[in-house]
Amino acid sequence: MGLFGWFRSRDGKKARESVEGTEEAHLPRLSLDDSLGNPDPEVRIAAVHSIAGIGAPAIPLLINTLSDESWRVRRAAGTGLAGIGLPAVEPMILALDGARTDVKREIIRALTIIGNPAFPPLVVALDNPSADIRSCAVGAIAMMKNQNRGEALTKALNDPDQSVRAAAAEAYGHLPDEQGIPVLMGLLGDPIGAVRKAAINACIRIGKPAVGPLIRTLEEAGPAIRSYAEEALAGIGSAGRTDITNMLHHQDPAMRQSGIRILGEIKDLNTVSHLIGTLADPDPEVRNSAIAALSGFGKSALPEITAAFENTDLRVSEGAMEILAGMGEPAVPSLIVYLKNEDPSMRKRAAVILGEIGSYEAHEPLIDLLQDSDPSVRREAFEAIEQIKRR
């Protein structure tokens, strides 16, 4: 007898009546067959709740309902399967093969709710011929609190399929007490890009506790792995700001560059002053990295960069000039103010940058500067005006 036949039988009478006699007055009184196909998701949800109450015989229909177009109906079906418990585990695992992403998500959630009873079947599923099933099994194992999940994830890391290995790598970000960090540091050098990316995502999930190990990896690794560690640190963001800022004083120029690049990606305005300080670095490549990082902040860092324009350290002021020139129009109003600065070197530098930007807004102020008492200022003003004309 089919499931709907079961509903129509004497034993299924109570389940049928629970839908047809639902308390929601606005819902039409329909059979379960019609209810699951009803365009109103509220009707379908009510039907799912009633079907789930049957127990194990309802599993096939609930799994089928996981493909419903409504998230709420899918969630109700997943919750119903979770309530049935262990009998629903293996059918749900098999349903993962080739399923839509949203269906997989609901199945993994249901398996996680079932918890430890689902763990052994999920470990068995790591040997399933379907890479889709193995990958999703890893995702479910990652979300469980079972003390043996680390062993299962280690097995998945050796899977021949890269999607399964990537799922295992990302799962290490869910282990407690930063247990997964040593493995993740090694996976940053994995030859498979998907696995490396998953390891980066796992480090980002772990957050602040991963900062120190990632910085040590930067110190010890070659240039290729360094870029992945930088990506992870940038993803962790401001939580690692203090440790990353300390990298700007590292004796190795490559480490100083890494710190600058990471801070440039994070774009925390609290680090702008530290980055401006690196414009005075003795290594030209470090200075170039600082210019690129500060340029990425855009006009939000304009006050600090404009102040650096006045710095007595020539490297800092020259770096600020380059950043302002690259910034373009947003820097023009501040630079026009400098055309009236009492220091002729400041007036001259401002004229040079305005010429590089080529903004017509600076044309009249530069014409006024042709009457400046300093011949070098007049010369730069003239050159700037000519540059603007050529735009």
Sequence and secondary structure as in RCSB ss.txt:
>XXXX:A:sequence
MGLFGWFRSRDGKKARESVEGTEEAHLPRLSLDDSLGNPDPEVRIAAVHSIAGIGAPAIPLLINTLSDESWRVRR
AAGTGLAGIGLPAVEPMILALDGARTDVKREIIRALTIIGNPAFPPLVVALDNPSADIRSCAVGAIAMMKNQNRG
EALTKALNDPDQSVRAAAAEAYGHLPDEQGIPVLMGLLGDPIGAVRKAAINACIRIGKPAVGPLIRTLEEAGPAI
RSYAEEALAGIGSAGRTDITNMLHHQDPAMRQSGIRILGEIKDLNTVSHLIGTLADPDPEVRNSAIAALSGFGKS
ALPEITAAFENTDLRVSEGAMEILAGMGEPAVPSLIVYLKNEDPSMRKRAAVILGEIGSYEAHEPLIDLLQDSDP
SVRREAFEAIEQIKRR
>XXXX:A:secstr
  HHHHHHSSTTHHHHHHHHT S TTS    HHHHHT S HHHHHHHHHHHHTT GGGHHHHHHHTT S HHHHH
HHHHHHHHH HHHHHHHHHHTTT  HHHHHHHHHHHHHH GGGHHHHHHHTT S HHHHHHHHHHHHHS  TTHH
HHHHHHHT SSHHHHHHHHHHGGGSGGGTTHHHHHHHTT SSHHHHHHHHHHHHHH GGGHHHHHHHHHHS HHH
HHHHHHHHHHHGGGGHHHHHHGGG SSHHHHHHHHHHHHHH  GGGHHHHHHGGG SSHHHHHHHHHHHHTTGGG
GHHHHHHHTT SSHHHHHHHHHHHHHH GGGHHHHHHHTT SSHHHHHHHHHHHHHHT GGGHHHHHHGGG SSH
HHHHHHHHHHHHHHT 
